[in-house]
Amino acid sequence: MSNKPRIAVHKFSSCDGCQLAFLNMGAGLLELSEQVEIVHFAEAGPVAADHRVDIAFIEGSVVTAHDAERIRQIRASTDYLITIGACATSGGIQALKNLAADREQWPAQIYAQPQYIDSLPESTPIAAHVKVDFELWGCPINSAQVVAAVTQLLHCVEPKPQSDKLCLECKRQRIVCTLVSKGEPCMGPVTRAGCGALCPSFGRDCYGCYGPAETSNAQGLARRFQGLGLMPDDVARRMHFIHPVATVFEQIPVVQQNCSGQGSSTGGDKA
């Protein structure tokens, strides 16, 4: 039996994009496998979901009763649990259904026999069900985040979360501000760094893939977006696009869509 730290990568409701951050490591993944034993990672080959591990990476949100039970079982057999990506950390794009007033009726609009669809009313992050030791934000995360977290843990160092805002990455790279210079609704002022300012580096505004940064003034940015000409429902869609139920955006008015396609704004005070 190997004395290497054991690692598992588990998938819940997601697009698999964050698991690809491991596979995209290429030769780096082979180097990682020399330091650890990957006992479960279905997308890469090994399947042993019930084995006890030292570190478990969780991709995806909880959307079924089976998901809720399975994450509790994984937590019980894991020493250190890390959530990866928007779905696992904040419910993901599928959490948009949480904002719909008639979300329980939506399956009937898609499936001929919705009674067989085992779906909870809401998509919830992993932390809503079990203790999470560390979070890697992103949609998707990148390989550098994985390498940094594993390396730190192998050296008995607690991983450090990224706390800078995307705007600082832009300044470091001398990227012209899309919000100030182009008047485009950029999410950079309320988004955490980590992507390398990918979109702004190509002259595009940020869409908030890496989640809300700490001490973010989302309401202030929402007012700025309205000043740029966005209607309140467009502002809400922009704020809730990838991380719709993240705490930072709770007070931004929500545009609820019902099955007929009609919308109405609810939530906190309008920005």
WOSUL-V203890 format. One record per run of one state. SS is the DSSP state (2 for helix, 1 for strand, 0 for the rest). FROM is the first residue (numbers start at 1). TO is the last residue. If there is no record, write none. Layout:
# WOSUL-V203890
ss=(SS | SS)
from=(FROM | FROM)
to=(TO | TO)
This chain:
# WOSUL-V203890
ss=(0 | 1 | 0 | 1 | 0 | 2 | 0 | 2 | 1 | 0 | 1 | 0 | 1 | 0 | 2 | 0 | 1 | 2 | 0 | 2 | 0 | 2 | 0 | 2 | 0 | 1 | 0 | 2 | 0 | 1 | 0 | 2 | 0 | 1 | 2 | 0 | 2 | 0 | 2 | 1 | 0 | 2 | 0 | 1 | 0 | 2 | 0 | 2 | 0 | 2 | 0 | 1 | 0 | 1 | 0)
from=(1 | 5 | 12 | 13 | 14 | 20 | 24 | 27 | 36 | 42 | 53 | 60 | 61 | 63 | 65 | 77 | 78 | 85 | 91 | 93 | 100 | 103 | 111 | 114 | 117 | 124 | 125 | 126 | 129 | 134 | 137 | 143 | 155 | 165 | 166 | 173 | 178 | 182 | 188 | 191 | 193 | 198 | 202 | 212 | 213 | 218 | 228 | 232 | 240 | 247 | 250 | 254 | 258 | 263 | 267)
to=(4 | 11 | 12 | 13 | 19 | 23 | 26 | 35 | 41 | 52 | 59 | 60 | 62 | 64 | 76 | 77 | 84 | 90 | 92 | 99 | 102 | 110 | 113 | 116 | 123 | 124 | 125 | 128 | 133 | 136 | 142 | 154 | 164 | 165 | 172 | 177 | 181 | 187 | 190 | 192 | 197 | 201 | 211 | 212 | 217 | 227 | 231 | 239 | 246 | 249 | 253 | 257 | 262 | 266 | 271)
